[in-house]
Each structure stands twice: as C-alpha cells, then as structure tokens.
C-alpha cells in the first residue's frame, strides 16, 4: 500500500493571521513515486517576499522553492512533467520565462508542459 509523505506542513491560521482560516496544508506531497508541489510564488519558506516589483527575482525564488521541495521529497527538477504559470501582466512574460527556462533547461521535451494564463490585475 503506497504511503503519502507530506513535506513542509503548515496551518493557515499561523501563516495568514489576518484571515479567518484554519486549514492544514503542506508545500508538497509525495505519493508513491509521484510528487505534487503546491503553487509557488516569490516568497521564501520564512514568508519573506523576495523581489518586490521584480518578476524575474520572484520567479527565481519560486524555482528555488520548487527545487528544494523536490529534493526534500527525494526527486529533482529533471523529473518535472508539467508546470502552470500565472502572470498578472503580459509584460512580465519574458523575464519570467527566461528565469524559469534557466532552471528547466532541457527538461521540457515532448509533450510541452507549459501553460501561460495571464491573470487579471489585482488592486490592494
């Protein structure tokens, strides 16, 4: 029977104290030989935003997080089969793609595993 290993567990009550949330989550789950990684942003694991206003720096931090989570799960970046990227402004596409491309050079062959879905701008 396969076991699930939860990586970097946390509760939203401590993570988001200004919101009335109380959910048990984790950054990644290893289920058998598959690793599922939670969406990553430009925040380090201590909660500090890296690269405010700099989409390339934020993409770099997100990829550092992904790399670390995969390693903690016993895997690495070469085993990634799909990513989904959300970008709030189409002007950020090039710096984000360039940064992620550095980390995943040679990983995406066939079929492609990249989705570009621009998000609506958010205020406040």
N, C-alpha and C positions, 0 to 999 in steps of 0.2 A: 504494500500500500504506500503510495507516494506521500511524502511529508511536505509541508509548506514551511519555509523559513522566512520570517518577516525581518526586514532589515531597517534599522533606524525607526523604531516605533515611536509614536508620539500621540498626544491627545490635543485636540484643537482648543480645549479650554485654556491650556497654558500657552499654546502657540499664538492664538488670536484672542487675547484677554478682553479686547473691546467689543467682541461679538459674543452672543449667547449661544456658543457652540460647545458640544461635549461629545466629540466623536473620536474613537480610537482608529488611528490610521498608521501607515508606515510609508517610507520612501520607496521601498522595493519589496517584492515578494519573489522568492524562488520556489517554483512548484515543479518538482521533478527536475528536468533538465531545461526548463524554461524560466527566464527571469522577466518579470514585469516591473518596469520602472515608472514611478509616479511622474507626472509632468514637472519639469524643472525650469526654473527661472534664474535670473541673475542674483540670487540670494545664496549666501553660503549657509552651511549647516548650523551656524550660530544665529541665523536670522538677519545678518547684515546684508543690505543691498549693495552690490558691487556695481560700479559704473553707472551711477545715476545720469540719465541723459545720453548714455553711450551704448547703443545697441550691440556693438561688437564686443565690448567688455562684458555685457550681460550674457551674450551668447557664449563667450569663453567660460564664464563662471558656470553656466548651465551645463556645459560639456564637461567641466571639471567634476561637477556633481555626478553626472551620469557615469563617467569613468570610475569614480570612487565607489559608487553604488554597485556597479557591475563587478568590480574587484572584490568588494565585500561579499558578494553573492557567489564568488568563485568563477567569474566569467571575465570578459573584456570587450572592448569596443568592436573587435573584429567579428563578433557574433551578432551584431545588430542587424535585424532584417527590415525594420520599418521605423521611421520617425514621422511625427507630425509637428509642424512648426506653425505657431500662431504669431503673427507680426501685426502690430496695431497701425503701422504706417508703411505703405508700399516703398517709401524712400529708404526704409531700414533693410529692405530685402537684400541688397548687395552686401553690406557689411556683415549681416547675419549669415548669409550663405557662405561668404568667404571664410568666416571663422569656423563654422560647423564643418565646412569642407576640409579644413586643415586637420581636424580631429578624425574625420571619417574617410580620409583619402584611401581609395582602393577598397572600401567596404561595400559600396553600392554597385552591384553589377546588374544582374537581371533577376527578377524584375526590379524596377526602381522602387524605392521606399520613401520618397519624399513628397509631402503634401504642403502646398502653400495656401494658407487660408487667412487672408487679411481680416483682422478684427475691426469692429467699429471703434473709433476713438472714444476714450473714456474721459469724463471730466471728474475732477475731485478725487 
